[in-house]
Amino acid sequence: MKRSFVLLPLLVLWGWSLSGQQERRTAREELDKAFDTYREKSITQRQFTHADIEPLIRKREGNGLFEVSKLGASVEGRAIYQLQSGGGKTKVMLWSQMHGNESTATMALFDIFNFLEGRNDGFDDLRNALNEHLTLYFIPMLNPDGAERFRRRNSYDFDLNRDAVRAAAPESVILGEARSRVLPEFGFNLHDQNIYYNVSGTATPATISVLAPAYNREREINAVRKKAMQVIVAMDELLQLYIPGGVGKYDDTFEPRAFGDNFQKWGTSTILIESGGYPDDPEKQYIRKLNFAVILHALESIASGAYEKYDTDDYFRIPDNDSKLTDLLIRNVDVIGRNGEHFKTDINIRSGEERPRITDLGDLSVFYGYKELDASGYTWMPGKVYEKTFQSVRDINPEEAMSLLKKGYAAIRVKNTEGREKTNLPLLVLEEKGNLSEGLYIGRPGYFFLAREGKPVYAITDGEIVKL
């Protein structure tokens, strides 16, 4: 049966009467205000541990809004918690950080907990609707051992998202048993993807990727999967206001070991949200806000039944995601080979978690960079290692380093290497006997020059393009 507010959009729940694009823009503005108000201020970076969030969970015990329960423990004995709120008929389960280094949505869940605890701020109608029509089950950190080391896998070195059926890891057992006990109608599987996913055929990062996982190899659409697709279309409508063209859709090939595919198979309409990259957002704080906004919007859509108006055809119109982004892409560089021959190449540089390295060479015309440079007319120059050895990186200041850079030096040597990975110098810091190869090859540190008539014009250093 339709609820009293089922066809009314989000803003009508808040007491406004607007229409179309203006309505959606106002929704975004209000969600932005809510995020600014309720953002969990103790978490500001995407790397944190179980010890950081456990007090934020435990403080909600007995507060009347959340029922906090310990579902079990990880391999290393860290407690895995569930927070339950609301008293509605429709059950929704949200779980995050199945992979220990995928924490963007975890941050957003704590922002949402703060929001649900708010009062008298213009959002009470929304909170009341969620509380009346939904029962929410949050598992904010499923893999605390992985989070401790900020790595993907658990202490068995298992990918938990390939352990849904065998359930050999205790964390997998906990999630499977939680689903069997609750029997949620909807599930949100919250992950991060690497920042190099793009929206297919474009240079736009797939800042958010989505999927209604298949429940069989034929990738059929039944009533359960259809609802997941409809919710995703509602989510995409809001996301386009934040990241126009920045939503991608995952390939829906059935993975028989994965939790999302099996939740769908077991009768829970499951929505995958993957947080990717966004320019100048290394700690994913803007993407955290997107998670906050789109999860609340999705929950409202489920509570009101508004998702039912969306067509699955619109789900398939969401473009696929691809993996053709890099940090820095330099195009059309002239290189002088070992035998004096000239050839042209593109250079792909990725930073990852370490210092930048060259990850690909050749014709990279189908790739895109967060930063790009057309180096037509410039020649690759490897750069020199400065002859003097410094005691440590503290013995050279940025001004001196820039002076060396302008003279064609790409690297320095130090006796004491402590702190060299965290330096902000525009030079590669080598050990006392280290060298920088003159060759251009995959895996080489991404520190070199682009020269014209034998003189360096651009320095490529620490993932940046420096005009000399």
C-alpha positions as CSV (number, residue, x, y, z in Angstrom):
1,M,0.0,0.0,0.0
2,K,1.2,3.5,-0.8
3,R,2.3,5.6,2.1
4,S,0.8,9.0,2.7
5,F,3.9,10.8,1.3
6,V,5.0,8.2,-1.3
7,L,4.8,10.4,-4.4
8,L,6.1,13.5,-2.6
9,P,9.7,14.3,-3.2
10,L,12.3,14.9,-0.6
11,L,11.7,18.6,-0.3
12,V,8.0,18.3,0.2
13,L,8.9,16.1,3.3
14,W,10.8,19.2,4.5
15,G,7.9,21.5,3.9
16,W,8.9,23.1,0.5
17,S,6.9,23.1,-2.7
18,L,9.2,23.4,-5.7
19,S,9.6,21.6,-8.9
20,G,12.1,20.1,-11.3
21,Q,15.7,21.3,-11.4
22,Q,15.1,24.0,-8.9
23,E,13.8,21.4,-6.4
24,R,16.9,19.2,-6.9
25,R,19.3,22.2,-6.6
26,T,17.6,23.2,-3.3
27,A,17.8,19.6,-2.1
28,R,21.6,19.7,-2.7
29,E,21.9,23.0,-0.8
30,E,20.1,21.6,2.1
31,L,22.1,18.3,2.1
32,D,25.3,20.4,2.0
33,K,24.1,22.3,5.1
34,A,23.3,19.1,6.9
35,F,26.7,17.7,6.1
36,D,28.5,20.8,7.3
37,T,26.5,20.7,10.5
38,Y,26.8,16.9,11.3
39,R,30.2,16.0,9.9
40,E,32.0,13.9,12.4
41,K,34.9,16.2,13.2
42,S,37.1,13.6,14.9
43,I,37.7,11.9,11.5
44,T,39.4,14.1,8.9
45,Q,41.5,11.6,7.0
46,R,40.6,8.3,5.3
47,Q,43.2,6.3,7.2
48,F,41.9,5.5,10.7
49,T,41.6,2.4,12.9
50,H,39.1,0.5,15.0
51,A,40.4,2.3,18.1
52,D,39.4,5.6,16.5
53,I,35.8,4.7,15.8
54,E,35.0,2.4,18.7
55,P,34.4,5.3,21.1
56,L,32.1,6.9,18.6
57,I,30.0,3.6,18.5
58,R,30.1,2.9,22.2
59,K,28.9,6.4,23.2
60,R,25.6,5.7,21.5
61,E,24.8,2.8,23.7
62,G,21.6,3.5,25.6
63,N,21.0,6.9,24.0
64,G,17.5,5.8,23.0
65,L,18.0,6.2,19.2
66,F,20.5,3.5,18.5
67,E,20.6,-0.1,19.7
68,V,24.3,-1.0,19.7
69,S,25.3,-4.7,19.6
70,K,28.5,-6.6,19.2
71,L,28.0,-9.1,16.4
72,G,31.3,-10.9,17.0
73,A,35.0,-10.3,16.6
74,S,37.6,-10.3,13.8
75,V,40.5,-12.8,13.5
76,E,42.6,-10.6,15.8
77,G,39.7,-10.1,18.3
78,R,38.5,-6.6,17.4
79,A,34.8,-6.2,18.0
80,I,32.5,-5.8,15.0
81,Y,29.5,-3.7,15.9
82,Q,26.0,-3.1,14.5
83,L,24.0,0.0,15.2
84,Q,20.2,-0.3,14.7
85,S,17.8,2.6,14.5
86,G,14.2,3.1,13.5
87,G,11.0,1.0,13.9
88,G,9.7,0.8,10.4
89,K,8.6,-2.3,8.5
90,T,11.2,-2.0,5.7
91,K,14.6,-3.3,6.8
92,V,17.7,-1.8,5.3
93,M,21.3,-3.1,6.0
94,L,24.3,-1.0,5.3
95,W,27.9,-2.3,5.7
96,S,31.2,-0.6,5.1
97,Q,34.9,-1.3,5.1
98,M,34.7,-4.9,4.1
99,H,38.0,-4.0,2.6
100,G,40.2,-2.4,5.3
101,N,41.5,0.5,3.1
102,E,38.1,1.4,1.7
103,S,36.9,3.9,4.3
104,T,35.1,6.7,2.6
105,A,31.6,5.5,3.3
106,T,32.6,4.6,6.9
107,M,33.3,8.3,7.5
108,A,29.9,9.2,5.9
109,L,28.1,6.7,8.2
110,F,29.3,8.5,11.3
111,D,28.2,11.7,9.7
112,I,24.8,10.1,9.2
113,F,24.7,8.9,12.8
114,N,25.2,12.5,14.0
115,F,22.5,13.6,11.6
116,L,20.0,11.1,12.8
117,E,20.6,12.4,16.4
118,G,19.9,16.0,15.4
119,R,16.7,17.9,16.3
120,N,14.9,21.1,15.4
121,D,17.0,22.0,12.4
122,G,14.4,21.7,9.6
123,F,15.1,18.0,9.0
124,D,12.8,16.5,11.6
125,D,10.2,15.5,9.0
126,L,12.8,13.5,7.2
127,R,14.1,11.9,10.3
128,N,10.6,11.0,11.4
129,A,9.8,9.5,8.0
130,L,13.0,7.3,8.1
131,N,12.2,6.3,11.7
132,E,8.6,5.4,11.0
133,H,9.0,3.5,7.7
134,L,12.5,2.0,8.0
135,T,14.6,-0.1,10.4
136,L,18.2,0.6,9.7
137,Y,21.1,-1.8,10.5
138,F,24.6,-0.3,10.1
139,I,27.8,-2.3,10.3
140,P,30.4,0.5,9.9
141,M,33.6,-1.5,9.9
142,L,33.5,-5.1,8.9
143,N,37.2,-5.6,8.5
144,P,38.9,-3.9,11.5
145,D,42.1,-6.0,11.1
146,G,42.6,-4.7,7.6
147,A,41.8,-1.2,8.7
148,E,44.5,-1.5,11.3
149,R,47.1,-1.8,8.5
150,F,45.1,0.1,6.0
151,R,45.1,-2.8,3.6
152,R,42.4,-4.5,1.6
153,R,42.4,-8.0,3.1
154,N,41.8,-9.4,6.5
155,S,44.4,-11.2,8.8
156,Y,44.1,-14.4,6.9
157,D,45.0,-12.4,3.8
158,F,41.5,-13.2,2.5
159,D,39.5,-10.9,0.3
160,L,36.3,-11.0,2.3
161,N,34.2,-10.2,-0.8
162,R,35.2,-13.5,-2.2
163,D,34.2,-15.4,0.9
164,A,30.4,-15.1,1.0
165,V,29.7,-18.8,0.3
166,R,32.5,-20.6,2.0
167,A,32.6,-18.1,4.9
168,A,36.0,-19.3,6.2
169,A,36.7,-16.0,7.9
170,P,34.9,-14.9,11.0
171,E,34.1,-11.5,9.5
172,S,32.3,-13.3,6.6
173,V,30.4,-15.4,9.0
174,I,29.3,-12.3,10.9
175,L,28.0,-10.5,7.8
176,G,26.2,-13.6,6.5
177,E,24.6,-14.3,9.9
178,A,23.5,-10.7,10.3
179,R,21.8,-10.9,6.9
180,S,20.1,-14.2,7.8
181,R,18.9,-12.8,11.1
182,V,17.6,-9.5,9.8
183,L,16.4,-10.5,6.3
184,P,16.7,-7.0,5.0
185,E,14.7,-5.9,2.0
186,F,17.5,-3.5,0.9
187,G,21.2,-3.7,1.3
188,F,24.0,-1.1,0.7
189,N,27.4,-2.6,0.0
190,L,29.8,0.3,0.5
191,H,33.3,0.3,-1.0
192,D,36.1,2.4,-2.5
193,Q,37.6,1.9,-5.9
194,N,41.0,3.2,-7.0
195,I,41.1,6.8,-8.3
196,Y,42.0,5.7,-11.8
197,Y,38.5,4.7,-12.9
198,N,37.0,7.0,-15.4
199,V,33.5,7.3,-17.0
200,S,33.9,5.3,-20.2
201,G,34.9,7.3,-23.2
202,T,35.6,10.5,-21.2
203,A,38.4,12.0,-19.1
204,T,35.9,12.4,-16.2
205,P,36.8,10.4,-13.0
206,A,34.2,7.9,-12.0
207,T,33.9,9.6,-8.6
208,I,31.0,7.3,-7.7
209,S,30.4,4.0,-9.3
210,V,27.2,2.0,-8.8
211,L,25.9,-1.5,-9.5
212,A,22.8,-3.6,-8.9
213,P,24.7,-6.9,-8.8
214,A,23.5,-9.9,-10.8
215,Y,22.1,-12.8,-8.9
216,N,22.8,-15.4,-11.7
217,R,25.1,-15.9,-14.6
218,E,22.4,-14.9,-17.0
219,R,22.2,-11.5,-15.3
220,E,18.4,-11.7,-15.3
221,I,16.3,-9.0,-13.7
222,N,13.8,-10.2,-11.1
223,A,11.7,-8.1,-8.7
224,V,14.6,-8.0,-6.2
225,R,17.2,-6.7,-8.6
226,K,14.8,-4.3,-10.2
227,K,14.2,-2.5,-7.0
228,A,18.0,-2.0,-6.6
229,M,18.2,-0.6,-10.1
230,Q,15.4,1.8,-9.4
231,V,17.1,3.1,-6.2
232,I,20.3,3.6,-8.1
233,V,18.5,5.7,-10.7
234,A,17.1,7.9,-7.9
235,M,20.7,8.2,-6.5
236,D,22.1,9.1,-9.9
237,E,19.6,12.0,-10.3
238,L,21.0,13.6,-7.2
239,L,24.6,12.8,-7.9
240,Q,24.5,14.6,-11.3
241,L,24.1,17.8,-9.4
242,Y,27.4,17.2,-7.6
243,I,29.4,15.4,-10.2
244,P,27.9,16.0,-13.7
245,G,28.9,13.0,-15.8
246,G,30.9,11.6,-13.0
247,V,28.9,8.5,-12.2
248,G,29.9,5.1,-13.7
249,K,28.3,1.7,-13.7
250,Y,30.2,-1.5,-13.0
251,D,30.1,-4.5,-15.2
252,D,27.4,-6.9,-13.8
253,T,29.1,-10.2,-14.6
254,F,28.0,-12.6,-11.9
255,E,30.6,-13.3,-9.2
256,P,29.4,-16.4,-7.3
257,R,31.7,-15.7,-4.3
258,A,30.8,-12.1,-3.7
259,F,28.5,-10.8,-1.0
260,G,26.6,-8.3,-3.2
261,D,25.8,-10.9,-5.8
262,N,24.7,-13.4,-3.1
263,F,22.7,-10.9,-1.1
264,Q,20.8,-10.2,-4.3
265,K,20.4,-13.9,-4.9
266,W,19.1,-14.4,-1.3
267,G,16.4,-11.8,-1.7
268,T,17.9,-8.5,-0.6
269,S,17.8,-5.7,-3.1
270,T,21.5,-4.7,-3.1
271,I,23.1,-1.5,-4.1
272,L,26.8,-1.2,-4.5
273,I,28.4,2.2,-4.0
274,E,32.1,2.6,-4.9
275,S,33.9,5.8,-4.1
276,G,36.6,6.6,-6.6
277,G,38.6,9.8,-7.3
278,Y,37.9,13.5,-7.5
279,P,40.5,16.2,-8.4
280,D,42.4,17.6,-5.5
281,D,40.6,15.4,-3.0
282,P,43.3,12.9,-1.8
283,E,41.6,12.2,1.5
284,K,38.2,11.8,-0.2
285,Q,36.5,14.4,2.0
286,Y,34.4,15.7,-0.9
287,I,33.5,12.2,-1.8
288,R,32.6,11.6,1.8
289,K,30.0,14.4,1.5
290,L,28.6,12.7,-1.7
291,N,28.2,9.5,0.3
292,F,26.4,11.3,3.1
293,A,24.0,13.0,0.6
294,V,23.3,10.1,-1.7
295,I,22.8,7.5,1.1
296,L,20.3,9.8,2.9
297,H,18.6,10.5,-0.4
298,A,18.4,6.7,-1.2
299,L,17.0,6.0,2.3
300,E,14.4,8.7,1.8
301,S,13.5,7.2,-1.6
302,I,13.0,3.8,0.0
303,A,11.0,5.2,2.9
304,S,8.7,7.1,0.7
305,G,8.5,4.5,-2.1
306,A,9.6,7.3,-4.5
307,Y,12.1,4.9,-6.1
308,E,9.2,3.0,-7.6
309,K,8.6,5.7,-10.2
310,Y,12.0,5.1,-11.9
311,D,12.5,3.0,-14.9
312,T,15.2,0.3,-15.2
313,D,15.9,1.5,-18.7
314,D,17.4,4.6,-17.0
315,Y,19.7,2.4,-15.0
316,F,21.2,1.0,-18.2
317,R,21.7,4.5,-19.5
318,I,24.2,5.2,-16.7
319,P,27.6,5.0,-18.6
320,D,30.0,2.2,-17.8
321,N,33.1,2.9,-15.9
322,D,36.5,2.2,-17.2
323,S,40.1,2.3,-15.9
324,K,42.0,4.7,-18.2
325,L,42.9,7.5,-15.8
326,T,46.4,8.3,-14.5
327,D,47.9,11.0,-12.3
328,L,50.0,12.6,-15.0
329,L,50.0,12.0,-18.7
330,I,52.6,13.5,-20.9
331,R,51.9,13.2,-24.6
332,N,54.1,13.3,-27.7
333,V,57.5,13.3,-26.1
334,D,60.6,12.9,-28.4
335,V,63.1,10.4,-27.1
336,I,66.6,9.8,-28.4
337,G,67.3,6.0,-28.3
338,R,70.4,4.1,-27.4
339,N,71.6,4.1,-31.0
340,G,70.8,7.8,-31.6
341,E,67.5,7.1,-33.2
342,H,64.5,9.3,-32.4
343,F,61.0,8.0,-31.5
344,K,57.9,9.4,-30.0
345,T,56.1,8.2,-26.9
346,D,53.5,9.2,-24.3
347,I,54.5,8.8,-20.6
348,N,52.1,7.6,-17.9
349,I,53.0,8.5,-14.3
350,R,51.1,7.3,-11.3
351,S,51.8,8.3,-7.7
352,G,49.9,5.6,-5.8
353,E,50.9,5.5,-2.1
354,E,54.6,6.1,-2.9
355,R,56.7,8.4,-5.0
356,P,55.6,8.7,-8.6
357,R,56.7,6.1,-11.1
358,I,56.4,5.6,-14.8
359,T,53.7,3.0,-15.3
360,D,53.3,2.9,-19.1
361,L,54.9,4.1,-22.3
362,G,54.0,4.1,-26.0
363,D,50.7,5.1,-27.7
364,L,48.5,6.1,-24.7
365,S,46.0,8.1,-26.8
366,V,43.1,6.2,-25.2
367,F,44.1,7.2,-21.7
368,Y,43.5,10.4,-19.7
369,G,45.3,12.2,-16.9
370,Y,44.2,14.2,-13.9
371,K,47.0,16.4,-15.2
372,E,48.2,16.4,-18.8
373,L,50.9,18.1,-20.9
374,D,51.3,18.0,-24.7
375,A,55.1,17.8,-25.0
376,S,55.2,18.1,-28.8
377,G,58.6,19.7,-29.7
378,Y,60.2,18.6,-26.4
379,T,62.8,15.9,-25.8
380,W,63.0,13.6,-22.8
381,M,66.0,14.4,-20.6
382,P,66.8,12.0,-17.7
383,G,68.3,14.6,-15.3
384,K,71.5,14.4,-13.3
385,V,72.3,13.3,-9.7
386,Y,73.9,16.2,-7.7
387,E,77.6,15.4,-7.0
388,K,77.5,16.5,-3.3
389,T,76.1,14.1,-0.7
390,F,74.0,15.7,2.0
391,Q,73.8,14.5,5.6
392,S,70.0,14.4,5.5
393,V,67.1,16.0,3.7
394,R,67.1,18.7,6.4
395,D,70.4,20.1,5.0
396,I,68.8,21.4,1.8
397,N,65.9,23.8,1.7
398,P,63.2,24.1,-1.0
399,E,64.9,27.2,-2.6
400,E,68.2,25.4,-3.0
401,A,66.4,22.4,-4.4
402,M,64.7,24.5,-6.9
403,S,68.0,26.0,-7.9
404,L,69.4,22.5,-8.6
405,L,66.3,21.6,-10.5
406,K,66.8,24.6,-12.9
407,K,70.4,23.4,-13.5
408,G,69.1,20.0,-14.7
409,Y,69.6,18.0,-11.5
410,A,66.7,15.6,-10.8
411,A,68.0,13.8,-7.7
412,I,70.3,14.2,-4.6
413,R,72.0,11.7,-2.3
414,V,71.7,11.7,1.5
415,K,73.6,9.7,4.1
416,N,70.7,9.6,6.5
417,T,67.6,8.6,4.6
418,E,65.2,9.2,7.5
419,G,62.2,11.3,6.4
420,R,63.1,11.2,2.7
421,E,59.7,9.7,1.7
422,K,57.9,12.6,3.4
423,T,60.0,15.5,2.1
424,N,58.4,18.2,0.0
425,L,61.6,18.8,-2.0
426,P,61.1,18.8,-5.8
427,L,63.9,16.3,-6.1
428,L,64.3,12.5,-5.9
429,V,66.1,11.7,-2.7
430,L,68.5,8.7,-3.1
431,E,70.6,6.8,-0.6
432,E,74.3,7.6,-0.4
433,K,75.3,5.2,-3.1
434,G,72.1,5.5,-5.1
435,N,71.8,6.3,-8.8
436,L,69.2,7.5,-11.2
437,S,69.2,5.6,-14.4
438,E,69.5,7.5,-17.7
439,G,67.1,5.1,-19.4
440,L,63.4,5.6,-20.0
441,Y,61.5,2.5,-18.8
442,I,58.4,1.3,-16.9
443,G,59.0,1.5,-13.2
444,R,61.5,4.3,-13.4
445,P,61.0,7.1,-10.8
446,G,58.9,9.9,-12.3
447,Y,61.6,12.6,-12.1
448,F,63.0,13.9,-15.3
449,F,63.0,16.9,-17.7
450,L,61.5,18.0,-21.0
451,A,64.1,19.9,-22.9
452,R,64.3,22.0,-26.0
453,E,67.6,22.5,-27.8
454,G,69.4,20.6,-25.0
455,K,68.1,22.9,-22.2
456,P,65.5,21.8,-19.6
457,V,62.2,23.7,-20.0
458,Y,59.9,21.6,-17.8
459,A,60.7,19.5,-14.8
460,I,58.5,16.5,-14.0
461,T,58.9,16.1,-10.3
462,D,56.8,14.4,-7.6
463,G,53.8,14.2,-10.0
464,E,53.9,17.8,-10.8
465,I,54.8,19.8,-14.0
466,V,57.2,22.7,-13.1
467,K,57.9,25.3,-15.8
468,L,61.6,26.3,-15.3
